[in-house]
């Protein structure tokens, strides 16, 4: 039984940090997903794939995994840079690029 510990990135529809501050422990799938022949839905017999455990810090998640005997790998989050834009920059005289309208 193995799992991964990571901090999810914010979704495209979020302007704030959302759930990206907490750490998530998810189990790796033990069985491949199968296509159900009658309806064509994708299903799995692996019930652990439905479990998501949230933690405030990476250390709490690692401690939980070691206490429970779960082999876990930690994925460090990528560094995101903010690009600060101003609406008035669209109308600058020295603007690079063509007008699209």
N, C-alpha and C positions, 0 to 999 in steps of 0.2 A: 504494500500500500504506500503510494507516494503522493505527494502534494506539492503545490507551488505556492509561494508567498510573494505577493506583489502589491503594488499600490496602483489601482486602475487610473487610467487617464480620464480626463473629463470628456464628456460627450460633445459632439459638435453643436448641440443646441444649448449648451450651458455657457453662460458668460462668467459665472463664478467658479469657485473651486469644487463645489458639489461634493461628491463622494471621493474625491481624489486625495483627501487627507488621511483617510483610514487605510489600513492594510487588510488585504483579503487572503484567506487561505482557501484554496480550491483543490479538490482531489483530481489527480490525473485519471483519465478514463482507463479502465482495466479491460474493457471489451469494446470492439468496434461497433459503431452504429449500424443498424440494419434498416433496409427499406421494407416496410410492411407490404406484403403482396396485394392485399385487397384494395386498400385506399391509397397506397403510395406514400404514406407518411414515414418519416424517419423516426425510428425508435431505438431505445437502448434498454438492456436489462441491468445496466449498472446503476444502482440506486445512489451511490456515492457522488455521482456527477451532479446531483441536485443540491448537494450540501455546500453552502457558502458561509464561512465564519469570518466575521469582521472583528478587527482589533485596532486599538488606538495607536499602538506602536509596533514596529517590526520585532522588537525584542519579545513582546508579549506573544506574538504569533509563533516565534521560534521556540519559546519556553513551552507553549501549549503542545507544539508538535513533538518536542522531546519527551514531555511527560506522557503523552499518549503513544509513544513509540512509532511516530509517523516520520518517514524519511521525506524531508522537505527541502526544496531548493528555493533560494531567495533570488528574486529578480529585482534589481535596483531600478528605480524610475529614471527616465531620461530627463535631461535638463530642458526646460521650455523657456524660450525667450519671448518677452512681450514686445510687440511692434506697435508703438504708440502712433496713431494716425489722427490727424485733424481733418474735419470736414472741409475746412477752408483750403486745404492743400489741393483739393480737386480743381480749384479755380486759380491757382498760382500762374503767373506769367512765365516763369522759368520751369514749368512742369515738363518732365520727360515723358514721352509717349504721346499717342494720338488721342484726340477726343473720340469717344465712342458713340456720340449722338449728334 
